[in-house]
Amino acid sequence: MNQPSPQRLVTGITQVASLPEIYMKIEMAMGNPKSSSKYLADILSEDTALTARILRLANSSFFSFPGKVTTVSQAVTVIGTRQLRDIVLASSIVGVFKDIPEELVDMKSFWRHSIACGVTARVISTLRRETNVETAFVSGLLHDIGRLVLYKAKPAEMGQLIEKCTDTKALLYQSEKEFFDFDHALLGGLLLKEWKLPSRLIETTTYHHAPGRAKEYIVETATVHISDIISNALTTGSSGEKFIPPLSDKAWKILGLEDGSIELIADELDKQYAVAVEFVLSE
Protein backbone atom coordinates (compact mmCIF):
# COMPACT_ATOMS: atom_id res chain seq x y z
CA MET A 1 0.00 0.00 0.00
CA ASN A 2 1.31 3.46 -0.91
CA GLN A 3 1.42 5.37 2.38
CA PRO A 4 1.94 9.14 2.74
CA SER A 5 5.29 10.26 4.13
CA PRO A 6 5.37 11.11 7.85
CA GLN A 7 6.43 14.67 7.01
CA ARG A 8 3.40 15.14 4.75
CA LEU A 9 1.08 13.93 7.52
CA VAL A 10 2.63 16.34 10.02
CA THR A 11 2.56 19.27 7.58
CA GLY A 12 -1.12 18.63 6.97
CA ILE A 13 -1.83 18.56 10.70
CA THR A 14 0.07 21.79 11.48
CA GLN A 15 -2.19 23.65 9.05
CA VAL A 16 -5.09 23.07 11.46
CA ALA A 17 -3.26 22.50 14.77
CA SER A 18 -0.91 25.24 15.96
CA LEU A 19 0.51 26.11 19.35
CA PRO A 20 -1.71 28.48 21.38
CA GLU A 21 -0.96 32.21 21.25
CA ILE A 22 -0.39 32.47 25.01
CA TYR A 23 2.49 29.97 24.78
CA MET A 24 4.00 31.80 21.80
CA LYS A 25 3.89 35.09 23.72
CA ILE A 26 5.61 33.52 26.74
CA GLU A 27 8.22 31.95 24.44
CA MET A 28 8.95 35.33 22.81
CA ALA A 29 9.18 37.02 26.21
CA MET A 30 11.61 34.35 27.41
CA GLY A 31 13.90 35.25 24.50
CA ASN A 32 13.96 38.90 25.58
CA PRO A 33 16.59 39.55 28.29
CA LYS A 34 14.62 42.63 29.41
CA SER A 35 11.52 40.57 30.30
CA SER A 36 10.65 40.64 33.99
CA SER A 37 8.49 38.44 36.20
CA LYS A 38 5.87 41.20 36.09
CA TYR A 39 5.92 41.23 32.28
CA LEU A 40 5.41 37.45 32.18
CA ALA A 41 2.65 37.79 34.76
CA ASP A 42 0.93 40.41 32.59
CA ILE A 43 0.96 38.01 29.63
CA LEU A 44 -0.49 35.20 31.76
CA SER A 45 -3.18 37.54 33.09
CA GLU A 46 -4.63 37.76 29.56
CA ASP A 47 -5.94 34.22 30.13
CA THR A 48 -7.94 34.23 33.35
CA ALA A 49 -8.55 30.45 33.37
CA LEU A 50 -4.83 29.74 32.93
CA THR A 51 -4.00 32.30 35.63
CA ALA A 52 -6.30 30.55 38.10
CA ARG A 53 -4.80 27.15 37.30
CA ILE A 54 -1.24 28.43 37.71
CA LEU A 55 -2.08 29.97 41.09
CA ARG A 56 -3.61 26.67 42.23
CA LEU A 57 -0.55 24.80 41.01
CA ALA A 58 1.87 27.19 42.74
CA ASN A 59 -0.02 26.53 46.01
CA SER A 60 -0.10 22.76 45.51
CA SER A 61 2.14 19.88 46.58
CA PHE A 62 3.85 20.18 43.20
CA PHE A 63 5.94 23.02 44.62
CA SER A 64 5.35 22.84 48.39
CA PHE A 65 5.95 26.57 48.85
CA PRO A 66 5.81 27.39 52.59
CA GLY A 67 3.55 30.45 52.24
CA LYS A 68 0.38 31.30 50.33
CA VAL A 69 0.95 32.38 46.72
CA THR A 70 -1.64 35.07 45.95
CA THR A 71 -0.41 36.91 42.84
CA VAL A 72 0.65 35.80 39.37
CA SER A 73 4.01 37.61 39.76
CA GLN A 74 4.64 35.64 42.95
CA ALA A 75 3.65 32.42 41.17
CA VAL A 76 6.16 33.18 38.40
CA THR A 77 8.87 33.61 41.06
CA VAL A 78 7.90 30.40 42.88
CA ILE A 79 7.69 28.32 39.71
CA GLY A 80 10.66 29.93 37.93
CA THR A 81 10.66 31.45 34.45
CA ARG A 82 12.06 28.44 32.56
CA GLN A 83 9.70 26.11 34.35
CA LEU A 84 6.82 28.50 33.70
CA ARG A 85 7.26 28.15 29.94
CA ASP A 86 7.03 24.36 30.29
CA ILE A 87 3.99 24.61 32.56
CA VAL A 88 2.17 26.90 30.10
CA LEU A 89 2.95 24.49 27.27
CA ALA A 90 1.60 21.59 29.34
CA SER A 91 -1.58 23.50 30.09
CA SER A 92 -2.25 24.70 26.56
CA ILE A 93 -1.38 21.61 24.52
CA VAL A 94 -4.61 19.77 25.36
CA GLY A 95 -6.70 22.22 23.36
CA VAL A 96 -4.65 21.82 20.17
CA PHE A 97 -6.13 18.48 19.08
CA LYS A 98 -9.89 18.38 18.78
CA ASP A 99 -12.43 16.23 16.94
CA ILE A 100 -10.51 12.97 17.44
CA PRO A 101 -13.08 10.16 16.83
CA GLU A 102 -14.34 8.87 20.19
CA GLU A 103 -14.44 5.29 18.92
CA LEU A 104 -10.65 5.42 18.49
CA VAL A 105 -9.66 6.92 21.81
CA ASP A 106 -11.23 8.54 24.84
CA MET A 107 -9.30 11.83 24.94
CA LYS A 108 -9.52 12.12 28.71
CA SER A 109 -8.03 8.64 28.97
CA PHE A 110 -5.33 9.63 26.45
CA TRP A 111 -4.33 12.70 28.47
CA ARG A 112 -4.55 10.81 31.77
CA HIS A 113 -1.94 8.36 30.48
CA SER A 114 0.17 11.25 29.18
CA ILE A 115 -0.11 13.10 32.51
CA ALA A 116 0.84 9.94 34.43
CA CYS A 117 3.91 9.58 32.21
CA GLY A 118 4.76 13.26 32.77
CA VAL A 119 4.40 13.05 36.55
CA THR A 120 6.45 9.84 36.64
CA ALA A 121 9.20 11.52 34.61
CA ARG A 122 9.07 14.46 37.02
CA VAL A 123 9.39 12.12 40.02
CA ILE A 124 12.33 10.25 38.47
CA SER A 125 14.06 13.54 37.65
CA THR A 126 13.50 14.70 41.22
CA LEU A 127 15.04 11.48 42.57
CA ARG A 128 18.02 12.05 40.29
CA ARG A 129 18.25 15.69 41.46
CA GLU A 130 17.82 17.10 37.95
CA THR A 131 17.62 20.89 37.70
CA ASN A 132 14.40 21.43 35.71
CA VAL A 133 11.89 18.75 36.59
CA GLU A 134 9.07 20.61 34.79
CA THR A 135 10.76 19.94 31.45
CA ALA A 136 10.74 16.25 32.38
CA PHE A 137 7.02 16.58 33.08
CA VAL A 138 6.37 18.10 29.64
CA SER A 139 8.58 15.48 27.96
CA GLY A 140 6.42 12.75 29.44
CA LEU A 141 3.20 14.62 28.69
CA LEU A 142 4.05 14.97 24.98
CA HIS A 143 5.57 11.53 24.33
CA ASP A 144 2.50 10.07 22.55
CA ILE A 145 1.37 13.21 20.72
CA GLY A 146 2.26 11.62 17.38
CA ARG A 147 -0.54 9.14 17.95
CA LEU A 148 -3.00 12.03 17.84
CA VAL A 149 -1.61 12.89 14.39
CA LEU A 150 -2.41 9.33 13.28
CA TYR A 151 -5.87 9.38 14.88
CA LYS A 152 -6.67 12.66 13.11
CA ALA A 153 -5.07 11.93 9.73
CA LYS A 154 -5.67 8.17 9.46
CA PRO A 155 -8.72 7.29 11.63
CA ALA A 156 -9.92 4.27 9.59
CA GLU A 157 -6.48 2.66 9.46
CA MET A 158 -5.86 3.27 13.18
CA GLY A 159 -9.25 1.76 14.01
CA GLN A 160 -8.25 -1.40 12.12
CA LEU A 161 -4.87 -1.53 13.86
CA ILE A 162 -6.38 -1.14 17.34
CA GLU A 163 -8.87 -3.93 16.60
CA LYS A 164 -6.10 -6.17 15.27
CA CYS A 165 -3.87 -5.51 18.29
CA THR A 166 -6.71 -6.27 20.69
CA ASP A 167 -7.35 -9.60 18.94
CA THR A 168 -3.71 -10.65 18.51
CA LYS A 169 -2.27 -9.05 21.68
CA ALA A 170 0.22 -7.17 19.50
CA LEU A 171 1.75 -3.84 20.51
CA LEU A 172 0.17 -0.89 18.74
CA TYR A 173 3.40 1.02 18.10
CA GLN A 174 4.96 -2.02 16.44
CA SER A 175 1.84 -2.53 14.32
CA GLU A 176 2.02 1.12 13.27
CA LYS A 177 5.55 0.52 11.98
CA GLU A 178 4.52 -2.59 10.08
CA PHE A 179 1.51 -0.89 8.49
CA PHE A 180 2.76 2.68 7.87
CA ASP A 181 6.52 2.04 7.85
CA PHE A 182 6.82 4.57 10.70
CA ASP A 183 5.27 4.93 14.15
CA HIS A 184 3.70 7.62 16.32
CA ALA A 185 7.02 8.35 18.04
CA LEU A 186 8.62 9.51 14.79
CA LEU A 187 5.52 11.54 13.91
CA GLY A 188 5.52 13.17 17.33
CA GLY A 189 9.14 14.22 16.99
CA LEU A 190 8.46 15.69 13.54
CA LEU A 191 5.45 17.59 14.88
CA LEU A 192 7.43 19.10 17.77
CA LYS A 193 10.19 20.03 15.33
CA GLU A 194 7.61 21.72 13.06
CA TRP A 195 6.37 23.65 16.10
CA LYS A 196 10.00 24.68 16.82
CA LEU A 197 9.91 23.22 20.33
CA PRO A 198 13.21 22.49 22.16
CA SER A 199 15.41 19.69 20.81
CA ARG A 200 15.16 17.85 24.14
CA LEU A 201 11.40 17.41 23.67
CA ILE A 202 11.90 16.33 20.06
CA GLU A 203 14.45 13.64 20.95
CA THR A 204 12.63 12.22 23.98
CA THR A 205 9.43 11.96 21.93
CA THR A 206 11.09 10.43 18.87
CA TYR A 207 12.97 7.72 20.78
CA HIS A 208 10.76 6.93 23.77
CA HIS A 209 10.30 3.37 22.46
CA ALA A 210 13.97 3.11 21.40
CA PRO A 211 15.95 4.97 24.09
CA GLY A 212 19.21 3.39 22.93
CA ARG A 213 19.00 5.51 19.76
CA ALA A 214 19.05 8.84 21.62
CA LYS A 215 22.16 10.86 20.82
CA GLU A 216 22.11 14.04 22.89
CA TYR A 217 19.43 13.61 25.58
CA ILE A 218 20.24 10.07 26.63
CA VAL A 219 19.20 10.32 30.30
CA GLU A 220 16.08 12.32 29.47
CA THR A 221 14.96 9.81 26.83
CA ALA A 222 15.59 6.91 29.20
CA THR A 223 13.46 8.74 31.79
CA VAL A 224 10.49 9.10 29.41
CA HIS A 225 10.87 5.47 28.28
CA ILE A 226 10.77 4.13 31.85
CA SER A 227 7.94 6.51 32.76
CA ASP A 228 5.85 5.27 29.83
CA ILE A 229 6.37 1.65 30.89
CA ILE A 230 5.39 2.41 34.49
CA SER A 231 2.31 4.40 33.39
CA ASN A 232 1.18 1.59 31.09
CA ALA A 233 1.76 -0.99 33.81
CA LEU A 234 -0.36 1.01 36.26
CA THR A 235 -3.08 1.36 33.55
CA THR A 236 -3.50 5.05 34.36
CA GLY A 237 -5.39 6.01 31.21
CA SER A 238 -4.41 4.85 27.73
CA SER A 239 -3.27 6.38 24.45
CA GLY A 240 -4.56 3.30 22.61
CA GLU A 241 -1.87 0.81 23.63
CA LYS A 242 -3.53 -2.20 25.25
CA PHE A 243 -0.37 -3.95 26.45
CA ILE A 244 2.87 -2.99 28.18
CA PRO A 245 5.76 -2.21 25.79
CA PRO A 246 9.10 -3.95 26.47
CA LEU A 247 11.45 -2.37 29.00
CA SER A 248 14.93 -1.38 27.87
CA ASP A 249 17.44 -2.73 30.42
CA LYS A 250 19.93 -0.18 29.09
CA ALA A 251 17.55 2.68 29.92
CA TRP A 252 17.11 1.38 33.48
CA LYS A 253 20.89 1.16 33.91
CA ILE A 254 21.39 4.66 32.49
CA LEU A 255 19.12 6.12 35.18
CA GLY A 256 20.96 4.27 37.95
CA LEU A 257 17.84 3.94 40.07
CA GLU A 258 18.18 1.92 43.26
CA ASP A 259 16.31 -1.27 44.11
CA GLY A 260 12.89 -0.41 45.44
CA SER A 261 12.68 2.74 43.32
CA ILE A 262 9.54 1.56 41.53
CA GLU A 263 7.54 1.51 44.78
CA LEU A 264 8.79 4.99 45.69
CA ILE A 265 8.01 6.33 42.20
CA ALA A 266 4.51 4.79 42.24
CA ASP A 267 3.87 6.31 45.68
CA GLU A 268 4.94 9.79 44.54
CA LEU A 269 2.92 9.44 41.35
CA ASP A 270 -0.12 8.72 43.47
CA LYS A 271 0.51 11.89 45.51
CA GLN A 272 1.09 14.23 42.56
CA TYR A 273 -1.21 12.79 39.91
CA ALA A 274 -4.49 14.42 40.95
CA VAL A 275 -2.86 17.87 41.10
CA ALA A 276 -1.44 17.43 37.59
CA VAL A 277 -4.76 16.16 36.18
CA GLU A 278 -6.62 19.15 37.60
CA PHE A 279 -4.02 21.55 36.18
CA VAL A 280 -3.88 20.07 32.68
CA LEU A 281 -7.49 18.99 32.16
CA SER A 282 -9.54 21.58 34.06
CA GLU A 283 -11.39 24.10 31.88
C-alpha positions in Angstrom: 0.0 0.0 0.0 1.3 3.5 -0.9 1.4 5.4 2.4 1.9 9.1 2.7 5.3 10.3 4.1 5.4 11.1 7.9 6.4 14.7 7.0 3.4 15.1 4.8 1.1 13.9 7.5 2.6 16.3 10.0 2.6 19.3 7.6 -1.1 18.6 7.0 -1.8 18.6 10.7 0.1 21.8 11.5 -2.2 23.6 9.0 -5.1 23.1 11.5 -3.3 22.5 14.8 -0.9 25.2 16.0 0.5 26.1 19.3 -1.7 28.5 21.4 -1.0 32.2 21.2 -0.4 32.5 25.0 2.5 30.0 24.8 4.0 31.8 21.8 3.9 35.1 23.7 5.6 33.5 26.7 8.2 32.0 24.4 9.0 35.3 22.8 9.2 37.0 26.2 11.6 34.4 27.4 13.9 35.2 24.5 14.0 38.9 25.6 16.6 39.6 28.3 14.6 42.6 29.4 11.5 40.6 30.3 10.7 40.6 34.0 8.5 38.4 36.2 5.9 41.2 36.1 5.9 41.2 32.3 5.4 37.4 32.2 2.7 37.8 34.8 0.9 40.4 32.6 1.0 38.0 29.6 -0.5 35.2 31.8 -3.2 37.5 33.1 -4.6 37.8 29.6 -5.9 34.2 30.1 -7.9 34.2 33.4 -8.6 30.5 33.4 -4.8 29.7 32.9 -4.0 32.3 35.6 -6.3 30.5 38.1 -4.8 27.2 37.3 -1.2 28.4 37.7 -2.1 30.0 41.1 -3.6 26.7 42.2 -0.5 24.8 41.0 1.9 27.2 42.7 0.0 26.5 46.0 -0.1 22.8 45.5 2.1 19.9 46.6 3.8 20.2 43.2 5.9 23.0 44.6 5.3 22.8 48.4 5.9 26.6 48.8 5.8 27.4 52.6 3.6 30.5 52.2 0.4 31.3 50.3 1.0 32.4 46.7 -1.6 35.1 46.0 -0.4 36.9 42.8 0.7 35.8 39.4 4.0 37.6 39.8 4.6 35.6 42.9 3.6 32.4 41.2 6.2 33.2 38.4 8.9 33.6 41.1 7.9 30.4 42.9 7.7 28.3 39.7 10.7 29.9 37.9 10.7 31.4 34.5 12.1 28.4 32.6 9.7 26.1 34.4 6.8 28.5 33.7 7.3 28.1 29.9 7.0 24.4 30.3 4.0 24.6 32.6 2.2 26.9 30.1 2.9 24.5 27.3 1.6 21.6 29.3 -1.6 23.5 30.1 -2.3 24.7 26.6 -1.4 21.6 24.5 -4.6 19.8 25.4 -6.7 22.2 23.4 -4.7 21.8 20.2 -6.1 18.5 19.1 -9.9 18.4 18.8 -12.4 16.2 16.9 -10.5 13.0 17.4 -13.1 10.2 16.8 -14.3 8.9 20.2 -14.4 5.3 18.9 -10.7 5.4 18.5 -9.7 6.9 21.8 -11.2 8.5 24.8 -9.3 11.8 24.9 -9.5 12.1 28.7 -8.0 8.6 29.0 -5.3 9.6 26.4 -4.3 12.7 28.5 -4.5 10.8 31.8 -1.9 8.4 30.5 0.2 11.2 29.2 -0.1 13.1 32.5 0.8 9.9 34.4 3.9 9.6 32.2 4.8 13.3 32.8 4.4 13.1 36.5 6.5 9.8 36.6 9.2 11.5 34.6 9.1 14.5 37.0 9.4 12.1 40.0 12.3 10.2 38.5 14.1 13.5 37.6 13.5 14.7 41.2 15.0 11.5 42.6 18.0 12.1 40.3 18.2 15.7 41.5 17.8 17.1 37.9 17.6 20.9 37.7 14.4 21.4 35.7 11.9 18.7 36.6 9.1 20.6 34.8 10.8 19.9 31.4 10.7 16.2 32.4 7.0 16.6 33.1 6.4 18.1 29.6 8.6 15.5 28.0 6.4 12.8 29.4 3.2 14.6 28.7 4.0 15.0 25.0 5.6 11.5 24.3 2.5 10.1 22.5 1.4 13.2 20.7 2.3 11.6 17.4 -0.5 9.1 17.9 -3.0 12.0 17.8 -1.6 12.9 14.4 -2.4 9.3 13.3 -5.9 9.4 14.9 -6.7 12.7 13.1 -5.1 11.9 9.7 -5.7 8.2 9.5 -8.7 7.3 11.6 -9.9 4.3 9.6 -6.5 2.7 9.5 -5.9 3.3 13.2 -9.3 1.8 14.0 -8.3 -1.4 12.1 -4.9 -1.5 13.9 -6.4 -1.1 17.3 -8.9 -3.9 16.6 -6.1 -6.2 15.3 -3.9 -5.5 18.3 -6.7 -6.3 20.7 -7.3 -9.6 18.9 -3.7 -10.7 18.5 -2.3 -9.0 21.7 0.2 -7.2 19.5 1.8 -3.8 20.5 0.2 -0.9 18.7 3.4 1.0 18.1 5.0 -2.0 16.4 1.8 -2.5 14.3 2.0 1.1 13.3 5.5 0.5 12.0 4.5 -2.6 10.1 1.5 -0.9 8.5 2.8 2.7 7.9 6.5 2.0 7.8 6.8 4.6 10.7 5.3 4.9 14.1 3.7 7.6 16.3 7.0 8.3 18.0 8.6 9.5 14.8 5.5 11.5 13.9 5.5 13.2 17.3 9.1 14.2 17.0 8.5 15.7 13.5 5.4 17.6 14.9 7.4 19.1 17.8 10.2 20.0 15.3 7.6 21.7 13.1 6.4 23.6 16.1 10.0 24.7 16.8 9.9 23.2 20.3 13.2 22.5 22.2 15.4 19.7 20.8 15.2 17.9 24.1 11.4 17.4 23.7 11.9 16.3 20.1 14.4 13.6 20.9 12.6 12.2 24.0 9.4 12.0 21.9 11.1 10.4 18.9 13.0 7.7 20.8 10.8 6.9 23.8 10.3 3.4 22.5 14.0 3.1 21.4 16.0 5.0 24.1 19.2 3.4 22.9 19.0 5.5 19.8 19.1 8.8 21.6 22.2 10.9 20.8 22.1 14.0 22.9 19.4 13.6 25.6 20.2 10.1 26.6 19.2 10.3 30.3 16.1 12.3 29.5 15.0 9.8 26.8 15.6 6.9 29.2 13.5 8.7 31.8 10.5 9.1 29.4 10.9 5.5 28.3 10.8 4.1 31.9 7.9 6.5 32.8 5.9 5.3 29.8 6.4 1.6 30.9 5.4 2.4 34.5 2.3 4.4 33.4 1.2 1.6 31.1 1.8 -1.0 33.8 -0.4 1.0 36.3 -3.1 1.4 33.5 -3.5 5.1 34.4 -5.4 6.0 31.2 -4.4 4.8 27.7 -3.3 6.4 24.4 -4.6 3.3 22.6 -1.9 0.8 23.6 -3.5 -2.2 25.2 -0.4 -3.9 26.4 2.9 -3.0 28.2 5.8 -2.2 25.8 9.1 -4.0 26.5 11.4 -2.4 29.0 14.9 -1.4 27.9 17.4 -2.7 30.4 19.9 -0.2 29.1 17.5 2.7 29.9 17.1 1.4 33.5 20.9 1.2 33.9 21.4 4.7 32.5 19.1 6.1 35.2 21.0 4.3 37.9 17.8 3.9 40.1 18.2 1.9 43.3 16.3 -1.3 44.1 12.9 -0.4 45.4 12.7 2.7 43.3 9.5 1.6 41.5 7.5 1.5 44.8 8.8 5.0 45.7 8.0 6.3 42.2 4.5 4.8 42.2 3.9 6.3 45.7 4.9 9.8 44.5 2.9 9.4 41.3 -0.1 8.7 43.5 0.5 11.9 45.5 1.1 14.2 42.6 -1.2 12.8 39.9 -4.5 14.4 41.0 -2.9 17.9 41.1 -1.4 17.4 37.6 -4.8 16.2 36.2 -6.6 19.2 37.6 -4.0 21.5 36.2 -3.9 20.1 32.7 -7.5 19.0 32.2 -9.5 21.6 34.1 -11.4 24.1 31.9 
